[in-house]
């Protein structure tokens, strides 16, 4: 992997250049104020005033140019930086003494190079400044100032009035050392800051690949592809083992072949544990082949769990994996997910261009940051599978206890009716009417179950029309008067919230039909004070309590619609139930519009 450096987009480059241009103007204006307060600092030279004024004008022109242009080119930045290097050298001609504050112009140039680029560009800027200072000193000692004063005097212009003693080598030597040391320090700090930003960007990019919708295999495939791309490796291996099991699961993704970066699980073998999950003193290590006296063997650089280097790591544990895979270099790191899974990630033939020990520490930290996100995907996927199994069991129970039992009863009643029709035909119409009503009720139950079993594809664009259709269908099928009102012209609601609100409305309408004996239902959806508010009220029998209970009070008392309460909690909402037995009930659901980011949403 190359030494990471945070990339700079056109917008960021333009912002940097604007900031530097503003700082340049501020520095020049401060210098003008300083020499106005103490003109003796420049020996009352009008030339110093003129140079600083020109410097300010240059900064203003650059600011205007950057505001007009969408981006600045590399040649433009180099040109501006070159001028910034020359200006301090010219200004110092007029400054007296060695400890003057105007040496800050050089510091600004070094800081600009560090901010624009990095270490070696800043050191190069310091070296160029030193060369210009010594060239200026040589020119002065050869009589440049005397010649310029003679020209200015002949033209009737003010003299420079600069002492040659200020350009003595003994004075310039410490200035040169100061510039070189300052350039190295500023460049090093800038390089470290850019490196840190780049590492954070890599971690954030890989963590973002952990999505519940992609599933565990899809998440591992995307993460393995990112690792292959980042490190330039040929093959990524992920070996994992459940703590209480001896079975080892191994998957691979290749950076070549017909399907590059496609993650696939490998067939297990009895030697997988010795090949991949061997005991190793190093948590993270880098191994490479060496040729010593014609004998090829491995050398290992290892780190412990705290990132401290382990000396003299015996490479004997690499024998089995070296027999199975042909590679010259390998980097590996161990991981532990909760108390359930342990494993190891291998990258074969990676390209480590930077310091190997630092690259190992970054890889170790990368896996530690990405690991919890992958584990969350695993837990959520498992939780989803269990929820789906429970939901299927509930549907089966509903069908068995409801529709199946009712249809069996209908079959028995039809049989009885058939037998009675021979003796008493007058009661047949009444019995048929009752059976018809029973069948109609079971048809409604089956339709409700089918609606609940369907996967909902509802987003903010479809939610209002979906709710309107649901309420209209409810009225048509049950004969209960139902209306839907919303004061929202459009929604900007996350998909998970849309899905849960749709399910809540469906569940509430089912409860109304089954339990309330209501004649009217009203559904409202509005927004206020940064929250979405859903209200469902009916004029039925109400809940078995009187008054108004909050979400926490419903949980403590064990009252209210449990399924709706759980769905409200999933979207970080609040449920309030108001009940008046014999007169009706009212459900109020309030959901914050700013939802926290959750993996997979």
Secondary structure, 3 states (H helix, E strand, C coil): CCCCCCCCCHHHHHHHHHHHHHHHHHHHHHHHHHHHHCHHHHCCCHHHHHHHHHHHHHHHHHHHHHHHCCCCCHHHHHHHHHHHHHHHHHHHHHCCCCCCHHHHHHHHHHHHHHHHCCHHHHHHHHHHHHHHHHHHHHHHHCCHHHHHHHHHHHCCCCCCCCCHHHHCHHHHHHHHHHHHHHHHHHHHHHHHHHHHHHHHHHHHHHHCCCCCCCHHHHHHHHHHHHHHHHHCCCEEEEEEEECCCCCEEEEEEECCCCCCCCCEECCCCCCHHHHHCCCCCCCEEEEEEEEECCEEEEEEEEECCCCCEECCCCHHHHHHHHHHCCCCEEEEEEEEECCCEEEEEEEECCCCCCCHHHHHHHHHHHHHHHHHHHHHHHHHHHHHHHHHHHHHHHHHHHHHHHHHHHHHHHHHHHHHHHHHCCCCCCCHHHHHHHHHHHHHHHHHHHHHHHHHHCCCCCCCCCHHHHHHHHHHHHHHHHCCEEEEEECCCCCCCCHHHHHHHHHHHHHHHHHHHHHHCCCEEEEEEEEECCEEEEEEEECCCCCCCCEEECHHHHHHHCCCCHHHHHHHHHCCCEEEEEEECCCEEEEEEEEECCCCCCCCC
